[in-house]
Amino acid sequence: MEFGVILIKLTTGFVGLWAMTRLLGKKEISALTPFDFISAVILGDLVGNTIYEEKHSVMKLVFTLAVWTVLSVLFEKITSHIKKLRKPLEGAPEILIHDGRIDLVKLQKNNLDFDQLRMMLRAKDTFSISEVAYAIYETNGSLSILKKSPFETVTRQDMDLPAQEIKLPQCIIETGTLQRKTLESIGKDEDWLLRELQERGWPDIQSVAYAEINEEGEIDIVPGVIPKKQAR
């Protein structure tokens, strides 16, 4: 009976974890936020304790998985659909290097020192901080960098081209929703954006999954399928 109960619990735990993974979607390990990682560790501990403790029944295991799944899915839905809560709940990327200048305040805020910063840059095949125009510390603890134009993989110096000012691409449409702050920051209005989209064969803003303003000030559009309930 003891082995039979353990078998039932293991099977229940396996099916429950599989279902939870399918509900939450696929994520690479490197894309997990610290909260995601800690959540997975705690869930594994909860399931393990429930499986091997005789006093805990199969129903307690099912209840544990159900509650954790509901909380996890609810958290994912809130952060996905209510953008105002995304930053306080998940955190936001921090620009550690802006236009070639290191932001010491944000470096200290994220408990980083120069040794750690250089280590993360080396992981990006960058061995000198002076080569970096922008460095963004992502919410999952990784570092994204944009090099200065003379240090690009195929450098402008190699092609005998003048140095070019580096600017970060800015999101202007996300899941069919206009990012008005971005539009205002580049000094354009919605009519201009609609004209640009229609010239490229897109009827309106709601039909665009993602679009950004590139370094040259032009619109780059990434096609995609937008769920009807999200398109506004």
PESUL-V650544 format. One record per pair of residues at least 6 apart in sequence whose C-alpha atoms are under 6 Angstrom apart, sorted by the first residue. I is the first residue (numbers start at 1). J is the second residue. If there is no record, write none. Layout:
i=I j=J
i=I j=J
This chain:
i=9 j=51
i=9 j=58
i=20 j=69
i=32 j=140
i=33 j=140
i=50 j=56
i=50 j=61
i=79 j=86
i=92 j=139
i=93 j=137
i=93 j=138
i=93 j=139
i=94 j=136
i=94 j=137
i=95 j=135
i=95 j=136
i=96 j=102
i=96 j=103
i=96 j=135
i=96 j=136
i=97 j=103
i=97 j=134
i=97 j=135
i=98 j=134
i=99 j=133
i=99 j=134
i=100 j=132
i=100 j=133
i=131 j=147
i=131 j=148
i=132 j=147
i=132 j=148
i=133 j=146
i=133 j=147
i=133 j=148
i=134 j=145
i=134 j=146
i=135 j=144
i=135 j=145
i=136 j=143
i=136 j=144
i=137 j=143
i=150 j=156
i=150 j=157
i=167 j=215
i=169 j=213
i=169 j=214
i=169 j=215
i=170 j=212
i=170 j=213
i=171 j=212
i=172 j=179
i=172 j=182
i=172 j=211
i=172 j=212
i=173 j=179
i=173 j=210
i=173 j=211
i=174 j=209
i=174 j=210
i=175 j=209
i=175 j=210
i=176 j=205
i=176 j=206
i=176 j=207
i=176 j=208
i=176 j=209
i=176 j=231
i=206 j=231
i=209 j=223
i=209 j=224
i=210 j=222
i=211 j=220
i=211 j=221
i=211 j=222
i=212 j=219
i=212 j=220
i=213 j=219
